[in-house]
Amino acid sequence: MKNEILGIDIGGTGTKGAIIDMNTGKLLTERMKFATPQPATPEAVANTVQQLVKGLGYKGDLIGCGFPAIVMDGVAKSAANIDKSWIGVNIEKVLAEKTGCKVKVVNDADAAGMAEISFGKGKGRMGTVMLITIGTGLGSAMFTDGHLLRNSELGHFHLKGQKEVAEKFASNAIRKEEALDWKTWAKRFNQYIARIERLFSPSLIILGGGTSKRFDLYKQYLKSNAEIVPAQFENEAGVIGAAMYAAKY
């Protein structure tokens, strides 16, 4: 396994990257971030990824990338928080042609989950462990005894009485858009957690994404039978896990 791999996390609003020490999961460089281009077309996103590679001075030949979509064999099968023109596109091929590196791509929440289950709050935990990323949308990663079930995409089911999918009701973007206080937003998020618990009975739920850094502001309002903790790696989980995915697969 290579000791140093560039991990990239492509999100709905930001694209982040850092070179990762694969033995420890630590960042060997500062995390670099660019705004995700709008519209986030394949060509535009690939150019942003190329900027990250150059900006970080990466000399390796392997990149891991978390991507906001269902990803199967490197191909985007959905596009919830990125331009619809990605659907059916081989993400790995597009990014490899632009960067000159071999690229391995995984769902962005699955990438964050891999970091937490290997080095973070989920390390050594048996049973069902869920990671929920709360940002532009709601991403999910699910593990049973440390094994990943890919592409769970649990932000896209409907909650009772809601016309829109869950991430259009309880994401951090919606909290900001509707100017919800933390207590009001947590009441919504609790509906989502309740559905997750009914379906999967997790013993541990790890909260990642931008809101993980502000866990103390809303933890008292959360209700769950499962233990709920903020992600250890906060917003860095995506880049760490993307690099780990590239090394493993």
Buried (B, 14 or more C-beta within 10 A) or exposed (E): EEEBBBBBBBBBBBBBBBBBBBEEBEBBBEBBBBEBBEEBBBEBBBEBBBBBBEEBEBEBEBBBBBBBBBBEEBBBBBBBBBBEBBBEBBBBBBBBEBBEBBBBBBBBBBBBBBBBBBBBBBBEBEEBBBBBBBBBBBBBBBBEEBEBBBBBBBBBBEBEEBEEBBBBBBBBBBBEEEEBEBEEBBBBBBBBBBBBBEEBEBEBBBBBBBBBEBBEBBBEBBEEEBEBBBBBBBBBBBBBBBBBBBBBE
